[in-house]
Amino acid sequence: MGNNGGSGGRPYGWALIGCGGAGSGHARGAAETPEVEVRGFCDVVPESAERLQSEYGGYVTADPQRIFDDPSVDIVSIATPHSMHTEPALAAIAAGKHLWLEKPMAMSTEECLQIAAAQRAAGTQLMLNFSFRFSGAVREAKRRLGRPMVSHAQCLMAPADLNRWRWDPVIGGGPLWDIGVHMVDLLCWFHEAAPVEVYATGGQLTHREALAGTDIVDTTAATLRFADGGVATLLASDADFNAYVSKWFFELYGPGESAVLYNHCRTLAYNGTGGPRAVEKLSPPAVARMPYLIEAIQQGTESYVPARNGIIATLVVENILESVRSGRPQVVELPAELAGE
């Protein structure tokens, strides 16, 4: 079995690999969790690790093996660029560490399955950082509506700076791997299933000249069909930003009720059943993330956002991209490892 930490009443030791913007969020969450003790920070850019060390303590290293070999580290957060998740994730699991893994789980379904298989064999825990799952407004929308019949997910941004690593064809893959996985994960979470078919169109609409020769898709409009007849749409682009609806915008419709999520998914506008159709606006606070992983470790139960969700999000993004490139609908076939669950 994996390292359960906390033995003899000691805190769970935690360390971070990848000390950029996403890693900063992991560090804050770990430091704010009473059951956790910050142990170390690893980054190929020393200044990034030193910045977090100065705030939270622990040691600094450029070699992730130091973290894997550290017996006082029970939990490893991985917040490296998208294409660099698999190798450290597998190494951490092999060392008996629990994982708090940044999205996307990996940039291919095959690699996601490798991570999931290793985690099962090791008996460790894995939780994915699909951050909107922890939003109070999103959780309240799910509690009230349950499974919607119709939904819409949207992320519209100001034109992107293509020098960012997220737009590198290999390392980052472009917006569908950066923001698209968030939308796909929430749609699947609300509909309580992976779609059975997707159809998407789009391409290089906002950066034709700059992206020419790459396979990056900067604009996507997609439809998703679910086995129960539910349908969803997805719109992602950096054509421009409008503050009225905000960067992130979700709509959910069920029998006699509906919900809109906006303000970076911090606010819920809900229309309920019965009585006047007044809009009830709620902004419940987000919940802390790390305690959910601690609970899974202590209880031996599946984490709040387990490997299955990461596999499905990557699988659906792969199918959306293939549909954009081929111009044809794609049947979403779950891997054998998930089909029987």
ChimeraX attribute file (.defattr): number of C-alpha atoms within 10 A of each C-alpha:
attribute: neighborCount
match mode: 1-to-1
recipient: residues
	/A:1	9
	/A:2	19
	/A:3	21
	/A:4	19
	/A:5	23
	/A:6	17
	/A:7	9
	/A:8	6
	/A:9	8
	/A:10	12
	/A:11	18
	/A:12	23
	/A:13	22
	/A:14	27
	/A:15	28
	/A:16	28
	/A:17	26
	/A:18	27
	/A:19	28
	/A:20	18
	/A:21	11
	/A:22	16
	/A:23	22
	/A:24	18
	/A:25	13
	/A:26	25
	/A:27	23
	/A:28	15
	/A:29	15
	/A:30	26
	/A:31	18
	/A:32	15
	/A:33	17
	/A:34	11
	/A:35	16
	/A:36	22
	/A:37	23
	/A:38	24
	/A:39	23
	/A:40	26
	/A:41	32
	/A:42	26
	/A:43	21
	/A:44	14
	/A:45	13
	/A:46	14
	/A:47	12
	/A:48	19
	/A:49	25
	/A:50	20
	/A:51	16
	/A:52	23
	/A:53	20
	/A:54	11
	/A:55	11
	/A:56	19
	/A:57	16
	/A:58	16
	/A:59	17
	/A:60	24
	/A:61	18
	/A:62	16
	/A:63	13
	/A:64	20
	/A:65	14
	/A:66	13
	/A:67	28
	/A:68	22
	/A:69	13
	/A:70	15
	/A:71	14
	/A:72	18
	/A:73	24
	/A:74	28
	/A:75	34
	/A:76	27
	/A:77	29
	/A:78	29
	/A:79	26
	/A:80	23
	/A:81	21
	/A:82	22
	/A:83	19
	/A:84	18
	/A:85	24
	/A:86	21
	/A:87	12
	/A:88	19
	/A:89	28
	/A:90	20
	/A:91	16
	/A:92	25
	/A:93	27
	/A:94	16
	/A:95	20
	/A:96	24
	/A:97	33
	/A:98	29
	/A:99	23
	/A:100	25
	/A:101	26
	/A:102	24
	/A:103	26
	/A:104	29
	/A:105	33
	/A:106	27
	/A:107	25
	/A:108	16
	/A:109	21
	/A:110	14
	/A:111	18
	/A:112	23
	/A:113	20
	/A:114	14
	/A:115	24
	/A:116	24
	/A:117	15
	/A:118	16
	/A:119	24
	/A:120	15
	/A:121	12
	/A:122	18
	/A:123	19
	/A:124	24
	/A:125	29
	/A:126	29
	/A:127	26
	/A:128	25
	/A:129	26
	/A:130	20
	/A:131	14
	/A:132	18
	/A:133	22
	/A:134	18
	/A:135	21
	/A:136	20
	/A:137	26
	/A:138	25
	/A:139	17
	/A:140	18
	/A:141	23
	/A:142	19
	/A:143	11
	/A:144	13
	/A:145	21
	/A:146	15
	/A:147	22
	/A:148	22
	/A:149	19
	/A:150	19
	/A:151	23
	/A:152	20
	/A:153	22
	/A:154	22
	/A:155	23
	/A:156	20
	/A:157	17
	/A:158	12
	/A:159	14
	/A:160	17
	/A:161	9
	/A:162	13
	/A:163	8
	/A:164	10
	/A:165	15
	/A:166	21
	/A:167	21
	/A:168	15
	/A:169	15
	/A:170	17
	/A:171	15
	/A:172	20
	/A:173	22
	/A:174	23
	/A:175	21
	/A:176	26
	/A:177	24
	/A:178	17
	/A:179	18
	/A:180	25
	/A:181	23
	/A:182	21
	/A:183	27
	/A:184	25
	/A:185	26
	/A:186	21
	/A:187	29
	/A:188	20
	/A:189	17
	/A:190	20
	/A:191	24
	/A:192	13
	/A:193	16
	/A:194	23
	/A:195	26
	/A:196	17
	/A:197	19
	/A:198	25
	/A:199	21
	/A:200	25
	/A:201	21
	/A:202	19
	/A:203	19
	/A:204	18
	/A:205	15
	/A:206	17
	/A:207	18
	/A:208	13
	/A:209	9
	/A:210	10
	/A:211	18
	/A:212	10
	/A:213	8
	/A:214	13
	/A:215	15
	/A:216	22
	/A:217	27
	/A:218	24
	/A:219	22
	/A:220	21
	/A:221	17
	/A:222	21
	/A:223	18
	/A:224	26
	/A:225	19
	/A:226	19
	/A:227	12
	/A:228	11
	/A:229	10
	/A:230	16
	/A:231	20
	/A:232	23
	/A:233	22
	/A:234	20
	/A:235	20
	/A:236	24
	/A:237	27
	/A:238	18
	/A:239	15
	/A:240	13
	/A:241	16
	/A:242	10
	/A:243	9
	/A:244	8
	/A:245	17
	/A:246	17
	/A:247	20
	/A:248	21
	/A:249	19
	/A:250	23
	/A:251	20
	/A:252	25
	/A:253	17
	/A:254	16
	/A:255	12
	/A:256	11
	/A:257	16
	/A:258	22
	/A:259	25
	/A:260	23
	/A:261	25
	/A:262	20
	/A:263	15
	/A:264	16
	/A:265	21
	/A:266	18
	/A:267	21
	/A:268	25
	/A:269	19
	/A:270	22
	/A:271	19
	/A:272	19
	/A:273	12
	/A:274	8
	/A:275	6
	/A:276	8
	/A:277	12
	/A:278	11
	/A:279	14
	/A:280	11
	/A:281	15
	/A:282	16
	/A:283	17
	/A:284	15
	/A:285	12
	/A:286	17
	/A:287	13
	/A:288	13
	/A:289	21
	/A:290	22
	/A:291	18
	/A:292	17
	/A:293	24
	/A:294	23
	/A:295	14
	/A:296	17
	/A:297	23
	/A:298	13
	/A:299	10
	/A:300	13
	/A:301	11
	/A:302	16
	/A:303	18
	/A:304	19
	/A:305	21
	/A:306	18
	/A:307	23
	/A:308	16
	/A:309	22
	/A:310	26
	/A:311	26
	/A:312	26
	/A:313	28
	/A:314	27
	/A:315	23
	/A:316	28
	/A:317	23
	/A:318	18
	/A:319	20
	/A:320	28
	/A:321	24
	/A:322	18
	/A:323	20
	/A:324	21
	/A:325	15
	/A:326	12
	/A:327	13
	/A:328	14
	/A:329	19
	/A:330	21
	/A:331	15
	/A:332	20
	/A:333	16
	/A:334	17
	/A:335	14
	/A:336	8
	/A:337	11
	/A:338	12
	/A:339	8
	/A:340	7
	/A:341	6
